[in-house]
C-alpha cells in the first residue's frame, strides 16, 4: 500500500502556508521565526491555532485564528501545480495495480479543491485527514489507523512525505519511508537522506524507462 502526503509531496503548496503565516503575523507586528514555523508546520489546524495563540500570546480564540487563516488562504489551492513526475508515477502505479491513498493534515476543502483541479483524486482509494483523529502525522497512531482502515499490515506500507518530522510517524509505525525533496525543506535534505529508506529529488526518478517497461512485461 502506498500512502502519500499531499502538501509539498504531490503538489507544490508549502509556500501557501508560509505566505499565510507571514501575513497573519505581520498584521500583529510579529516576526516569522523558525521557532514559530516548527510549531505550526505539518500539523492539524486546531493544534496549530492552539500553538499560535499561546506562542504569540494572542487574545483571539483558536476559532478566530483558524477563520483568519482560511480567509488568507482563500482559493490558493485552486492554483497550485503538481510536482514533477507525480502524475506519471501515479499512472504507472495504477497500471501496476498498486493500492494508493492520501494521508494529509491539510484542510479537507483545500485538499479536494487541489486534487480535483489537478485530476489526481481518481488515483486514490481514500483521502484520510489527520484532523479526524485529532493528531498530527508525527505520531505513529495516525499511520497505524491508516493501515487498519485499508486492511493492510503497517510493514506492507510505503509512505511518501517531504517533511523530516512527518516521516518519523510512519517510521515509528514500522512502515517504509520515502523522503521527497521540496525546496521549502531543502535545509533538511542531508538528514532526510540519512533517515529515510529512500530519498528522491523528484518522482521522475521512480518512473520506468521504456526498456524497463518492456522487460517488466
C-alpha angles and dihedrals in degrees: 000000000000116000119192133197111217113208110071092356107064097011135031096242109121090099091063093068093041088057092044092051093047093049092046093051094041090058086062097041092250127138124241101239136179089244090057093046092052089053097054106028118114096353132115119273098249092053091044090051092049090051092047093050092051099037094048095033093231126178092214120101120247088250091055091048092051092047091054091049091052090051091050092048091048111158096335091126090063089067104043121118129230114249119252115283095004098112093046092047093050090048090049093050092048090052088053090053094245118159116238137185139167124238111188144163089209122120108268092232091054094043095052091043093055099041094045092047090051093042092236101120092083091071096062131079091207143352112223119198117207090211087072088064094041090232138099130239094258088079122081091220090073091057095042088054090050091052091048092049091056095040095241134124116256090235089059092059129093118199126204116202139152098210124082091209092051092048090062093069098060092040089056087049089057094250127141111254129211114192114214121205117239123173088227090067099032092128090065097052095106092050091045091053090052096044104040127074088230131009124200132187090202139002086242086081089066098053120110115244115232092257091048091052090052091050091047091056 
